[in-house]
Amino acid sequence: MGYSRKCGNKEVKSAKALSRVVISDMTKHINQMQKLSKLFSVLTIFIGAVLLIYMIAVEDEPGALPLILLIIGVIWFVITKYQIKKRAQRET
């Protein structure tokens, strides 16, 4: 009697193989989350920039909300890029 377990669509024969499958799935999930995080940070920067331009054009002064969106978006983007770079260095 051997060890056999189903993980998703894959059937694995050993605990070591199971851990490889789980780590592989986790890595894919983390990469997808980092891509989404990067997309949302760029979207936040874009919305902040559009609002900033609109506020300056309409009221002749920048508002607090567009500036906060820009700052949060830039910080979020930098952190995400750092995490992606750190993960890439660990994998090599």
C-alpha positions as CSV (number, residue, x, y, z in Angstrom):
1,M,0.0,0.0,0.0
2,G,1.5,3.3,-1.1
3,Y,0.6,6.8,-0.3
4,S,-1.7,8.4,-2.8
5,R,-3.6,11.6,-2.6
6,K,-5.5,13.8,-5.0
7,C,-4.5,17.5,-5.1
8,G,-6.7,19.5,-7.5
9,N,-6.6,17.6,-10.8
10,K,-3.3,15.9,-10.0
11,E,-2.8,12.7,-8.1
12,V,0.4,12.5,-6.1
13,K,2.2,9.4,-4.8
14,S,4.3,10.8,-2.0
15,A,4.3,13.5,0.6
16,K,7.3,15.1,-1.1
17,A,5.4,15.3,-4.4
18,L,2.4,16.7,-2.6
19,S,4.5,19.5,-1.1
20,R,5.9,20.3,-4.6
21,V,2.4,20.6,-6.0
22,V,1.2,22.7,-3.1
23,I,4.3,25.0,-3.4
24,S,3.8,25.3,-7.1
25,D,0.1,26.2,-6.7
26,M,1.0,28.8,-4.0
27,T,3.7,30.3,-6.2
28,K,1.2,30.7,-9.1
29,H,-1.3,32.3,-6.7
30,I,1.2,34.7,-5.2
31,N,2.4,35.7,-8.7
32,Q,-1.2,36.4,-9.8
33,M,-1.8,38.5,-6.6
34,Q,1.3,40.5,-7.2
35,K,0.3,41.2,-10.8
36,L,-3.2,42.3,-9.5
37,S,-1.6,44.5,-6.9
38,K,0.6,46.1,-9.5
39,L,-2.4,46.7,-11.7
40,F,-4.5,48.3,-8.9
41,S,-1.6,50.5,-7.8
42,V,-1.2,51.8,-11.3
43,L,-5.0,52.3,-11.5
44,T,-4.9,54.3,-8.2
45,I,-2.1,56.5,-9.6
46,F,-4.0,57.1,-12.8
47,I,-7.3,58.0,-11.0
48,G,-5.3,60.3,-8.7
49,A,-3.7,62.0,-11.7
50,V,-7.0,62.4,-13.5
51,L,-8.6,63.9,-10.4
52,L,-5.7,66.2,-9.8
53,I,-5.8,67.5,-13.4
54,Y,-9.6,68.0,-13.1
55,M,-9.4,69.7,-9.7
56,I,-6.7,72.1,-11.0
57,A,-8.7,72.9,-14.1
58,V,-12.0,73.4,-12.3
59,E,-10.9,74.9,-9.0
60,D,-7.4,76.2,-9.7
61,E,-6.0,74.3,-6.8
62,P,-5.2,70.6,-6.2
63,G,-7.5,68.9,-3.7
64,A,-6.4,66.6,-0.9
65,L,-8.0,63.4,-2.3
66,P,-6.1,63.4,-5.6
67,L,-2.8,64.0,-3.8
68,I,-3.5,61.2,-1.3
69,L,-4.5,58.8,-4.1
70,L,-1.2,59.6,-5.9
71,I,0.9,59.1,-2.8
72,I,-0.8,55.9,-1.9
73,G,-0.6,54.6,-5.5
74,V,3.1,55.4,-5.7
75,I,3.9,53.8,-2.3
76,W,1.9,50.7,-3.2
77,F,3.6,50.4,-6.6
78,V,7.1,50.7,-5.1
79,I,6.3,48.1,-2.4
80,T,4.9,45.7,-5.0
81,K,7.9,46.1,-7.3
82,Y,10.2,45.5,-4.3
83,Q,8.3,42.3,-3.4
84,I,8.4,41.1,-7.0
85,K,12.2,41.8,-7.3
86,K,12.8,40.1,-3.9
87,R,10.9,37.0,-5.0
88,A,12.7,36.8,-8.3
89,Q,16.1,36.9,-6.5
90,R,15.0,34.2,-4.1
91,E,13.9,31.9,-7.0
92,T,17.2,32.2,-8.9
